[in-house]
Amino acid sequence: MDRNSYSVAALPKHPRIPPEAISVQKAAEILDVHQLTIRRWIKNGWIKAYRIGPMIIRIPRTEIMRMRTMRIVYSDNAQRPNYPKV
């Protein structure tokens, strides 16, 4: 899988990131998904995130909690949910 296929280069640079913002890795742990899944959700607009450096992305904890409440448990035969863009 090409690493650049999950580029989030177009994220806004935000001078006032919420103090409770967390890393992509921590968000993936909380939501029990892979880091690339979090990056894909950011790229698709399902999660708001902020770039604070050339390689550092932070996600407000409120976004993670919102995604946690929206998660739908699905079986292998069920269609994956379409999360709304924020």
C-alpha positions as CSV (number, residue, x, y, z in Angstrom):
1,M,0.0,0.0,0.0
2,D,1.4,3.4,-1.0
3,R,2.1,5.5,2.0
4,N,1.2,8.7,0.1
5,S,-2.3,7.4,-0.7
6,Y,-3.3,8.5,2.8
7,S,-1.7,11.9,2.6
8,V,-3.4,14.6,4.8
9,A,-1.3,17.4,3.5
10,A,-4.3,19.7,3.0
11,L,-5.1,19.9,6.7
12,P,-5.5,23.4,8.1
13,K,-2.6,24.8,10.1
14,H,-4.3,26.0,13.3
15,P,-2.6,28.3,15.8
16,R,-5.1,27.4,18.6
17,I,-5.4,23.7,18.8
18,P,-7.5,22.5,21.7
19,P,-5.2,21.5,24.6
20,E,-6.9,18.1,24.8
21,A,-5.9,17.2,21.1
22,I,-4.4,13.8,20.7
23,S,-2.1,12.1,18.2
24,V,-3.2,9.8,15.3
25,Q,-1.7,6.9,17.1
26,K,-3.6,7.6,20.4
27,A,-6.8,8.1,18.4
28,A,-6.3,4.8,16.7
29,E,-5.9,3.1,20.1
30,I,-9.0,4.7,21.5
31,L,-11.1,3.7,18.5
32,D,-9.5,0.3,18.1
33,V,-8.6,0.9,14.5
34,H,-5.4,1.1,12.5
35,Q,-3.5,4.5,12.2
36,L,-4.1,4.4,8.4
37,T,-7.8,4.2,9.1
38,I,-7.7,7.4,11.1
39,R,-5.7,9.1,8.4
40,R,-8.2,7.9,5.8
41,W,-11.1,9.3,7.9
42,I,-9.2,12.6,8.2
43,K,-8.6,12.7,4.4
44,N,-12.3,11.9,3.7
45,G,-13.4,14.6,6.1
46,W,-15.0,12.3,8.7
47,I,-12.7,13.6,11.5
48,K,-11.5,17.2,11.9
49,A,-7.7,17.4,12.5
50,Y,-5.0,20.0,12.6
51,R,-1.4,20.0,11.4
52,I,0.9,21.6,13.9
53,G,4.2,20.8,12.1
54,P,5.5,19.2,8.9
55,M,4.7,15.7,10.3
56,I,2.6,16.3,13.4
57,I,-1.2,15.9,13.3
58,R,-3.5,16.4,16.3
59,I,-7.1,15.5,16.6
60,P,-9.4,17.2,19.1
61,R,-10.6,14.6,21.8
62,T,-14.2,15.8,21.1
63,E,-13.9,14.4,17.5
64,I,-12.7,11.0,18.8
65,M,-15.6,10.9,21.3
66,R,-18.0,11.8,18.5
67,M,-16.7,9.0,16.3
68,R,-16.9,6.6,19.3
69,T,-20.6,7.3,19.7
70,M,-21.2,7.0,15.9
71,R,-19.4,3.7,15.5
72,I,-21.7,1.0,14.3
73,V,-20.8,-2.6,15.0
74,Y,-21.2,-4.6,11.8
75,S,-20.7,-8.2,10.8
76,D,-18.6,-9.4,7.9
77,N,-21.7,-9.5,5.7
78,A,-23.0,-6.1,6.6
79,Q,-22.2,-3.0,4.6
80,R,-19.7,-0.7,6.2
81,P,-21.3,2.6,7.5
82,N,-21.0,5.8,5.7
83,Y,-19.9,8.4,8.2
84,P,-21.1,11.9,7.5
85,K,-18.5,14.5,6.7
86,V,-18.0,17.2,9.3
